[in-house]
Amino acid sequence: MKTMTTQLLSVVFLCFTGLFSLSFAQSKDYTEWYLRTPDSLDVYNQDIYVRELGTGKDTVVVIHGGFGANHDYMLDALQGLENTYHFVLYDQRGSLLSPAPKEKLTFQKNVSDLDLLIRQLGNKKVKVMAHSMGTLVAMEYLSQHPEKISNLVLVGAIPSKADSQEGVFSKRTQDQIKYLNSRPEVKELPIYKRYKELKGKFTSDRERSDFNRMAFAASNIYKVDRYKLMRGGFHYYKEDASVMTESVNWRYDYRKWLNDNSKTTLIFGDHDFLDFNGEVHQELIKNYKKIDFRLIKSAGHNIWVDQPEIFRQELDKALKK
């Protein structure tokens, strides 16, 4: 039987893996290639999928959530800034476009892949934007290679200090997920009413998919009536990738590194299922004055769906420090 922590992690990982569509996602104005890793994840040496887009001079490496998600959903978060920055996105090992066997899925290997990518880009300082579980990768990388990151933007972040895995994915987090899923505005949606009417026994696969998308979105965005903007979700999640969490040292403290960086920004939605109003995060960093914390109202874990214009402004500001 799964423990409560394992059950919560299953929910949390699903919440980390939302995928979105956007106008330039289908554009050909990008390049894609594969990063070869020393342990050869793929027999053709096509190991880590990489996508580059944008015409700006400053490089921003984008780290998606997961583990086991896909870089695609982050594209929407970058919309409107393609002419200002050069974005480099990639699928982490064990993710949709970078499959890997279980024995090669470790947290340190994931962090090392990021270093390999940055070195391939010219071994210079880069700006980094990370979301959700990807922020843990970014913070660990910063602690190992502080000289390689200039601006660091953490969106919907994992806490910067923890004593245990249970402390990160707490009962408070579980309760917040339950609240978001049971809100009156969720129950007022036509697809939810249809679900109740049919007692969950959809006869149409299209309706079933629509309901699944809505159920996934309910935890991730505040304005749940926008759930149709969300694509994929747990359908793209690879459960095998969850084994990576077993190699994470859940007793950590990254606050000094974030503070010393002096260009670290945390951007949080006030209804992020991880930490409503960013209360835990703000308490953790209250004595670290160089860490900037930005709270966006009426927004959830995937802020750019709820408040696209405000998020774009905050992201741009954080990357220009």
Secondary structure, 3 states (H helix, E strand, C coil): CCCHHHHHHHHHHHHCCCEECCHHHHCCCEEEEEECCCCCCCCCCCCEEEEEECCCCEEEEEECCCCCCCHHHHHHHHCCCCCCEEEEEECCCCECCECCCHHHCCHHHHHHHHHHHHHHCCCCCEEEEEECCHHHHHHHHHHHCHHHEEEEEEECCCCCEECCHHHHCCHHHHHHHHHHHCCHHHHCCHHHHHHHHCCCCCCCHHHHHHHHHHHHHHHHCCCHHHHHHEECHHHHCCHHHHHHHHHCCCCEECHHHHHHHCCEEEEEECCCCCCHHHHHHHHHCCCCCCCEEEEECCCCCCHHHHCHHHHHHHHHHHHCC
